[in-house]
Each structure stands twice: as structure tokens, then as C-alpha cells.
């Protein structure tokens, strides 16, 4: 890599560190190409990405960024998993780590907050943005359905009473 390429990588990493809701750092030594492709596919499906970069360049990119405290995690063969959704990358990384013992999560960052291994696990157990939206919509929709049912119930009761009266009148 020449200097211009390195500067480009540092800029790209800087954008990743600034725009991501969560960044997870993990060791990937011993993973096969197929396993890395599987990780990338899972991450893409969840709306995140995976990036392997030189630790030295990543540390330079971290300077002055809110998540600069995670620079200490960048040792050895590291991979960065990141997403705009503050939960997606952590969920995928945790799931992948359960399936692959060679994928070892070291920690990460969520905004200015540095995360250790337990912190990444805690973030991965939080509901995602989509799950939160679905539960909010469910909460908002339930009262409306109850109101519609309550409004409709008297009308159906009146209709059944009228039909019963009609049947009695016809029978008499």
C-alpha cells in the first residue's frame, strides 16, 4: 500500500467510526474464507458491515473520534463489525461467535461509550430498532382496536335485539 491508499483507508475508517451506532472488535484468527463470507453475509442482512484493516491505520483513524477509547482493543488479527443501528452489529457478532469458537469478541464502542466483552453481550440482548418500532406500533394499535370493538359492539347488540323482536313478532 502506498501513502495515498493508506490515507484513503484512514478516511474510510474515520467515517465508519463517526457514523456507526456500534463498532465491535473481534479476533478472527483461524476463520476460513467461507466462514468470513458467512459473517459478512449475516452482517449485510442485518444492515451492518465487516471490515478488516491494519490496526495501525485504524488507530490513526480513531484519533479525535468519540470512540477513541477502543484503540487498546486493536491488537493482533482484528476485524471490525459495525452498523448504524446500535444493536445490529452486536447481535450478529454474538450469534456468529456462538457458532464459531475461533471468532473471539474483544469489545467495542457505542458512541463515546467503550464496551468490554460483557458490554457487547448486553448490547446484543437489547431489542433492535425494528423490534422497538413494532412494539410501539402494537401498543398504539391495541387501544384503537379496542375502541373500534367497543363502538361496534353496541350496534351489533342492538341489531341482534331487533332481529329477536322481529322473530317474536313474526311468530306471534
N, C-alpha and C positions, 0 to 999 in steps of 0.2 A: 504494500500500500504506500502510495506517495503522500506527501503532506496535504495536498488538496483533497484526496479521498478521505484522509483522516479527519480533516476539518468538516467535511460533509457528514461523516458518521457522527461526529461530536454534535453537530447541529441537529441531526435527526434524533439522536438520543436526548438532547436537551428538550426538543418538542415533546417527546414521549414522556419525559419526567414532569413537564409542566402541565400537559393536557390530560394525563391519565388519572382516573379516580383512585386506582390502586395499582401498585407495582409489586410483584412477587419475585424474589430472587431465590434461585434453587441451583443445586449442583446436578449435572446431568451426565457425569462420567459413567460410561458403560452402557448408555442407551444406544440401541441400534437406530439406523436411519428410519426404519419403518415405525419404531416407537416415537421418534421425534415428529414424524409426519402425522402420527395419530394425535400427539399433543397439539400440534399446530391446527389440525382439523377440528378438534374439540374446542380449542380456544376461538377459532374463527366462527364456529357455530354459536358460541356464547357472546359474540361481539367483541372479542379481545384479540390480542396478537402475541406472538412469541418472538423474541429477538435474542440472538447470540451475538455478543460484541466483546471486544477486548476490554478487560477490566480497567486498564489504564485509561482508555478513551471514555469509558462510562464514568469513571471518577472525575475526569475533566469536565464532562457534560453535567455532572451533579453539582459542580461548584456554583454557589449562589442560588440554587433551586430550593424550594421548600422541603424537599425530601432528601437533602444532602446528608442527613444523618445515616442513611443506609449505605454509605460508601464503605463502611467497615465490613459489610457482608460480601463485597466483591473480591473474593479470593478464590483461586482455583478455577475449575471449569464451570462457569456460571451461565445461566440462562435467565432472561428477563421475561416474565409473563405480565401483561398489562392490559387494562381495559378502562374505558371511560366510566362504565358502571362500576361503582365502588365495591361490588361484591363478585361480579362475574369471573374475573381472573383468579381470585382466591378460591372460588368454588371449583373451577376446572382444575386448578393446580392441586387442590386437596384430593379430588377424585382421581386424578392421574397418579398421584403419589401412593394412593391405596392400591392401585393396580400394578405399579412398578416400584419395586424396592430401591432401584438404582436412582430414582428421581427423589432427591432429598431437599425439601424446602428449608431454606435458611432463615427467611424473614422477608421483610419488605417495607413498604411505606404506603400510607394512605393520607395524601395531602402532606401536612407537616409532621404527622404522627409516624414515628418509626414503629414497625411491628416486628416482634420476635416470632419464633415458630408458633407459640401459643396464640399470639395476636392474629396471625394469618388464619389459623384454625377458627378462631372466634368470628372473624370477618366472614369466613366461608359459610358459617352456620346462620348468618343473618339472611333475611328474605331479600331477594333481588328487587330491582325497581319494578319489573313487570309483576312480580308477586304482590308487592305493596299496592300497585295501581289496581290490580284485580280485587284485592280485599277491600280497598276503599270504594270501588265501584259497587261491589257486593253490599257493602254497608249502606251506601246511598240508595241502591236499588231496592233493598228489602222493605224499607218503610213505604216507598211508593207502591210496591206490590200489595202491601198490607192495606194501604188506603184504598187502592182500587178494589180490593176484595171486600172491604167494609162498605164501600159505596155500592158495589154491585150486589151485595148480599140482601139488603132490604128490598131491592127491586125484584130479586128472584123470589123472596118470601112473599111479597105482595102478589106476584104472578101465580104462585102455587096456591095461595089462599083464594084468589079469584077463580082459578080453574076448579078448585074444590067446591066453591059456591055454585059455579055453573053446573058441575056434575050433579050436585044435590038438587038444583032447580030442575034439571032435565029428568032426574029420577022421580021427582015428586009430581 
